[in-house]
Amino acid sequence: MLESPLAFFRGAALLMSEDLARGPNAPLTVQICGDAHLTNFGVFASPERRLVFDLTDFDETDQGPFEWDVKRLVTSLVIAADSIGMRHGAQEKLARSVAREYRVGIRRFAEETRLDVWYSSLTTSSLMQDLRGAFTDVTRRRIEDVLHHLRGTDDDRAYQRFVTGGDEPRIVDVPPHFAHLEGTDETGLSPGDLLNVVATYDSSIATDRRLLLSQFTPVDVARHVVGVGSVGTECFAALLCGRDHRDTFFLQIKEAHRSVVARARERETTDDPAARVVHGQRVMQVTPDAFLGWATIDVGDRARSFYVRQLYDHRASIDVERLDDTLIEAYGRICAWTLARAHARSGTSAQIAGYIGGSPRFDEAMSEFAQTYRDRNSSDYKALHDAVVQGRVSTEG
């Protein structure tokens, strides 16, 4: 989080949620992402093996005011624009453009049938066709440029790097990315506990996927370090082997907790945290991971909740440093369109469209908020930086 104001923003979802909870909120709640910043959108392979563009992180998903997601998305783009040297006047225009795309998109989805909204998808191959009528020819060409700037991990190369060869495949220790557990870790988790998650979570996935999963055997587990947005979250990887050492894949096992949305709104819940994540992802994402599911296991004297999904499934995210003024606007509009569709899947697109209306007042309000919060975020980042320099906050893990 000390790397830059944008990195700080990515890791401060709770801080922003608490700020949003103290302000006025729309009376309309939907299934929200809870952390809809620009790098939590990207490309991944659908179960049908098509590359699709969608939201990719749902750790904080919950029921909440729809505009929380819009504000976090627009603010993240303004902060990213600031990091690449875009002038404040251009940032204001960017924020209005992205907010307008959400407003127009939610109205468009409100006019479509429920089934059309639910089954709509945004594949990279059909992206231009799906957005025809929503974007100009010039903008569509810019969007094609954006897709060329997605940075991902090739599955084959990932396995070559992180899996040993031979008849008994194992995860390669590549600290801090992968590191094997030596007995029980400081939180009380052991390799056996993680294997127990893999063995029991199959009851939360569809029967056909359960049959496919049963054809694989877990052969190794290791700690897996994830991005700045998941700081402090327990995350692991399990390597599964099928017919032979050439038939392997990774599952990610991640511990879930109470969402930042619920914590900021001081809402008590008895829902299983991992079930909340999986439910939210299945609602908001058009083509969820085929192996997405959850399990709760007893570790010591308490129950701990984990969700499971594939790791390295042709995933790609935006490389912010390679964006320019034109590309960041095109990318922001893709994200806004995608966010509008995700919200529309809750069935409240008509209510949201009616609430924000057809005038640019919504766009202007989101832009004003984003610019104000950019400065607030910069101030908070500086405060953390100064506290570390002065020794009042430790960076030791």
C-alpha positions in Angstrom: 0.0 0.0 0.0 3.0 2.3 0.4 3.9 1.9 -3.3 1.6 4.7 -4.5 -1.7 6.4 -3.9 -3.4 3.9 -6.3 -1.9 0.9 -4.4 -3.1 2.5 -1.1 -6.6 2.9 -2.6 -6.7 -0.7 -3.7 -5.9 -1.9 -0.2 -8.3 0.6 1.6 -11.7 -0.8 0.7 -12.8 -0.8 4.3 -11.7 2.8 4.8 -13.7 4.0 1.8 -16.7 1.9 2.8 -16.7 3.6 6.2 -16.4 7.0 4.6 -19.4 6.2 2.3 -21.5 4.9 5.2 -21.1 8.2 6.9 -22.6 10.1 3.9 -26.0 10.1 2.2 -26.9 6.9 0.4 -29.5 6.0 -2.2 -32.5 4.0 -0.9 -31.8 1.3 -3.5 -29.7 -1.7 -2.6 -28.5 -4.4 -4.9 -25.8 -7.1 -4.9 -22.7 -4.9 -5.2 -19.1 -5.9 -5.7 -18.0 -3.8 -2.7 -14.5 -3.3 -4.2 -15.2 -2.3 -7.8 -11.9 -0.5 -8.6 -10.4 -0.6 -12.1 -8.0 -3.6 -11.5 -10.8 -5.8 -10.2 -12.1 -6.1 -13.8 -10.4 -8.3 -16.4 -10.4 -11.2 -18.8 -10.7 -14.9 -17.9 -11.8 -18.1 -19.5 -15.5 -19.1 -19.1 -16.5 -22.7 -18.6 -17.2 -22.8 -22.3 -13.5 -21.8 -22.8 -14.4 -18.3 -24.2 -12.4 -15.3 -23.0 -14.8 -13.0 -21.3 -14.5 -9.5 -19.7 -16.1 -9.1 -16.3 -15.6 -8.3 -12.6 -13.1 -10.6 -11.2 -12.9 -10.1 -7.4 -15.8 -10.6 -5.0 -14.3 -10.8 -1.5 -16.4 -7.8 -0.4 -19.6 -8.5 -2.3 -22.8 -7.9 -0.3 -26.1 -6.1 -0.4 -25.5 -2.4 -0.5 -26.3 1.0 -2.2 -25.6 0.7 -5.9 -23.7 4.0 -6.0 -20.9 2.6 -3.7 -19.6 0.5 -6.6 -19.9 3.4 -9.1 -18.1 5.8 -6.7 -15.3 3.3 -6.1 -14.9 2.6 -9.8 -14.9 6.3 -10.9 -12.6 7.3 -8.1 -10.1 4.5 -8.9 -9.9 5.7 -12.5 -9.3 9.3 -11.4 -6.5 8.2 -9.1 -5.0 6.1 -11.9 -5.3 9.0 -14.3 -3.5 11.2 -11.8 -0.7 8.6 -11.5 -0.1 8.7 -15.3 0.0 12.5 -15.3 -3.4 13.4 -16.6 -4.4 17.0 -15.8 -7.2 17.6 -13.4 -9.5 19.0 -16.1 -9.1 15.9 -18.1 -9.7 13.8 -14.9 -13.0 15.6 -14.4 -14.0 14.8 -18.0 -12.9 11.2 -17.6 -15.0 10.8 -14.4 -18.1 12.3 -16.1 -17.7 10.0 -19.1 -17.4 6.8 -17.0 -20.4 7.8 -14.8 -22.4 8.6 -17.9 -21.6 5.1 -19.4 -23.0 3.5 -16.2 -26.1 5.7 -16.4 -26.8 5.0 -20.0 -25.9 1.3 -19.6 -28.3 0.8 -16.7 -31.1 2.4 -18.6 -30.3 0.2 -21.6 -30.5 -2.9 -19.4 -33.7 -1.7 -17.9 -35.3 -1.8 -21.3 -34.2 -5.4 -22.0 -36.0 -8.5 -21.0 -34.9 -10.2 -17.7 -33.6 -13.2 -19.6 -31.6 -11.1 -22.1 -29.9 -9.3 -19.2 -29.2 -12.6 -17.4 -27.7 -14.4 -20.4 -25.8 -11.4 -21.9 -22.0 -11.9 -21.9 -19.0 -9.8 -23.0 -16.5 -12.1 -24.8 -13.4 -10.5 -26.1 -14.3 -11.8 -29.6 -17.8 -10.3 -29.5 -17.0 -7.2 -27.6 -17.2 -4.8 -30.5 -20.5 -6.4 -31.7 -22.1 -6.4 -28.2 -21.2 -2.7 -27.7 -22.3 -1.6 -31.2 -24.7 1.3 -30.7 -23.3 2.1 -27.3 -19.9 3.3 -28.6 -18.7 5.2 -31.6 -16.5 3.5 -34.2 -13.6 5.6 -32.9 -14.1 4.5 -29.3 -14.5 0.8 -30.4 -11.1 1.0 -32.0 -9.7 2.5 -28.8 -11.3 -0.4 -26.8 -9.5 -2.9 -29.1 -6.3 -1.1 -28.2 -7.1 -1.5 -24.5 -7.6 -5.3 -24.9 -4.1 -5.5 -26.3 -2.8 -3.9 -23.1 -4.3 -6.6 -20.8 -1.5 -8.3 -18.8 -2.2 -11.9 -17.9 -0.6 -15.2 -16.9 -0.4 -17.9 -19.6 -1.6 -21.2 -18.0 1.1 -23.4 -19.6 3.9 -21.1 -18.6 2.5 -20.9 -15.1 2.6 -24.6 -14.7 6.1 -24.9 -16.2 7.3 -22.4 -13.6 5.3 -23.5 -10.5 5.0 -27.2 -10.9 7.8 -29.8 -10.8 8.0 -32.4 -13.5 8.0 -36.2 -13.1 5.3 -38.6 -12.1 4.7 -36.9 -8.7 4.0 -33.3 -9.5 4.5 -30.8 -6.6 4.3 -27.0 -6.2 7.6 -25.3 -6.5 8.5 -23.0 -3.7 8.8 -19.5 -5.2 8.7 -17.1 -2.2 6.7 -15.1 -1.6 4.4 -16.3 -4.4 4.3 -19.9 -3.3 5.6 -21.3 0.0 4.9 -24.6 1.6 3.5 -24.8 5.1 5.8 -26.3 7.7 3.3 -28.0 10.0 0.7 -25.6 11.4 0.9 -21.9 10.6 0.5 -19.0 13.0 -3.3 -19.0 12.5 -3.6 -22.7 13.3 -4.0 -24.0 9.7 -2.2 -27.1 8.6 -1.9 -28.8 5.2 -4.4 -31.3 6.3 -7.0 -28.6 7.0 -6.6 -27.3 3.5 -7.0 -30.8 2.0 -10.1 -31.1 4.1 -11.5 -27.9 2.4 -10.9 -29.5 -1.0 -12.4 -32.8 0.1 -15.6 -31.2 1.5 -16.4 -28.2 -0.6 -17.7 -30.2 -3.6 -21.2 -30.3 -2.0 -21.5 -26.6 -3.0 -20.9 -27.1 -6.7 -23.1 -28.5 -9.4 -23.4 -32.3 -9.7 -21.6 -32.4 -13.2 -18.7 -30.4 -11.9 -18.6 -32.6 -8.8 -18.2 -35.6 -11.0 -15.3 -33.9 -12.9 -13.7 -32.8 -9.7 -13.9 -36.4 -8.4 -11.5 -37.5 -11.2 -8.7 -35.4 -9.7 -6.6 -36.1 -6.6 -5.1 -33.3 -4.5 -1.3 -33.8 -4.4 0.1 -30.7 -2.8 -0.9 -27.5 -1.0 1.1 -24.2 -0.4 0.5 -20.7 0.8 -0.2 -18.3 -2.1 0.5 -14.6 -1.8 -2.1 -12.5 -3.5 -2.5 -8.8 -4.5 -2.5 -5.7 -2.3 -6.3 -5.7 -2.2 -6.2 -8.9 -0.2 -3.6 -7.8 2.4 -4.0 -9.9 5.5 -6.2 -12.6 3.9 -5.3 -16.2 4.3 -4.9 -17.6 0.8 -3.5 -21.0 -0.4 -3.2 -23.1 -3.6 -3.9 -26.7 -4.1 -2.4 -28.7 -7.0 -4.7 -31.5 -8.3 -3.7 -34.3 -10.6 -5.9 -36.3 -12.9 -4.9 -39.0 -15.3 -1.1 -38.3 -15.0 1.4 -35.5 -14.3 0.3 -33.8 -17.6 -3.3 -33.6 -16.3 -3.0 -31.1 -13.5 -4.7 -27.8 -12.4 -4.6 -25.4 -9.5 -7.4 -24.5 -7.1 -7.2 -21.3 -5.0 -8.4 -21.6 -1.4 -9.1 -18.3 0.2 -10.5 -17.5 3.7 -13.6 -15.2 3.7 -14.6 -12.8 6.5 -17.4 -10.3 7.1 -17.5 -7.9 4.2 -16.3 -4.3 4.4 -19.9 -3.3 3.4 -21.4 -5.0 6.4 -18.7 -3.7 8.7 -19.1 -0.1 7.5 -22.9 -0.3 7.8 -22.6 -2.0 11.2 -24.9 -4.7 10.0 -24.7 -8.0 11.9 -25.1 -11.1 9.7 -25.2 -14.8 10.4 -24.5 -15.7 6.8 -21.5 -17.9 6.0 -18.8 -15.5 4.7 -17.6 -17.8 1.9 -21.1 -18.6 0.9 -21.7 -14.8 0.6 -18.8 -14.5 -1.7 -19.9 -17.4 -3.9 -23.5 -16.2 -4.0 -22.5 -12.7 -4.9 -20.2 -13.8 -7.7 -22.8 -16.1 -9.1 -25.3 -13.2 -9.2 -23.0 -10.5 -10.6 -20.7 -12.5 -12.9 -22.2 -13.8 -16.2 -20.0 -16.9 -16.4 -18.7 -17.9 -12.9 -15.8 -20.3 -12.5 -16.9 -23.9 -13.0 -15.2 -25.0 -9.7 -16.4 -22.0 -7.6 -17.7 -23.2 -4.2 -17.2 -23.0 -0.5 -16.7 -25.0 2.7 -16.6 -24.3 6.4 -14.3 -26.4 8.6 -13.4 -26.5 12.3 -9.9 -25.4 13.1 -9.1 -25.5 16.8 -12.1 -24.2 18.7 -13.7 -22.1 15.8 -15.3 -22.5 12.4 -13.4 -21.0 9.5 -14.9 -20.3 6.1 -13.2 -20.7 2.7 -14.2 -20.3 -0.9 -12.5 -22.2 -3.7 -12.0 -21.4 -7.4 -9.6 -22.1 -10.2 -6.2 -20.4 -10.2 -4.6 -19.4 -13.5 -7.5 -19.8 -15.9 -6.3 -17.5 -18.7 -6.7 -14.5 -16.4 -5.6 -11.0 -17.5 -5.9 -7.6 -15.9 -5.1 -4.1 -17.1 -1.6 -2.7 -16.9 -2.3 0.8 -15.6 1.2 2.0 -16.5 0.6 1.4 -20.2 -2.6 3.4 -20.3 -2.7 6.9 -21.8 -5.4 9.6 -21.6 -7.4 8.0 -24.5 -7.1 4.4 -23.4 -8.0 5.0 -19.8 -11.3 6.6 -20.8 -12.1 3.7 -23.1 -11.2 1.1 -20.4 -13.3 3.0 -17.8 -16.3 2.9 -20.1 -15.9 -0.8 -20.6 -15.8 -1.3 -16.8 -18.8 1.0 -16.3 -20.9 -0.9 -18.9 -19.9 -4.2 -17.2 -20.8 -2.8 -13.7 -24.2 -1.7 -15.0 -24.9 -5.2 -16.3 -23.7 -6.8 -13.0 -26.1 -4.6 -11.1 -28.9 -5.2 -13.6 -28.7 -8.9 -12.8 -30.2 -8.2 -9.4 -33.4 -7.2 -11.2 -33.5 -3.6 -10.1 -32.2 -1.8 -13.2 -35.4 0.0 -13.8 -35.5 1.4 -10.3 -31.8 2.5 -10.5 -32.4 4.1 -14.0 -35.4 5.9 -12.7 -33.6 7.1 -9.6 -30.6 8.6 -11.4 -32.7 9.9 -14.3 -31.7 10.9 -17.8 -29.9 14.2 -17.0 -26.1 14.6 -16.5 -26.6 15.5 -12.8 -25.6 12.0 -11.8 -22.4 12.1 -13.9 -21.5 15.5 -12.4 -22.1 14.3 -8.9 -19.9 11.2 -9.4 -17.2 13.3 -10.9 -17.2 15.8 -8.1 -17.1 12.9 -5.5 -14.2 11.2 -7.3 -12.1 14.3 -7.5 -12.7 15.1 -3.8 -11.9 11.5 -2.8 -8.8 11.5 -4.9 -7.5 14.3 -2.6 -8.7 12.5 0.5 -7.0 9.3 -0.6 -3.7 11.2 -1.3 -3.9 12.7 2.2 -4.5 9.3 3.8 -1.7 7.8 1.8 0.7 10.5 3.0 -0.4 10.0 6.5 0.4 6.3 6.3 3.8 7.0 4.7 4.7 9.5 7.4 3.6 7.2 10.1 5.9 4.4 8.7 8.8 6.8 8.4 8.4 8.0 11.9 8.1 4.5 13.3 4.5 4.8 14.5 3.4 2.1 12.1 5.4 -1.1 11.4 5.6 -2.7 8.0 6.9 -6.0 9.4 4.6 -9.0 8.7 
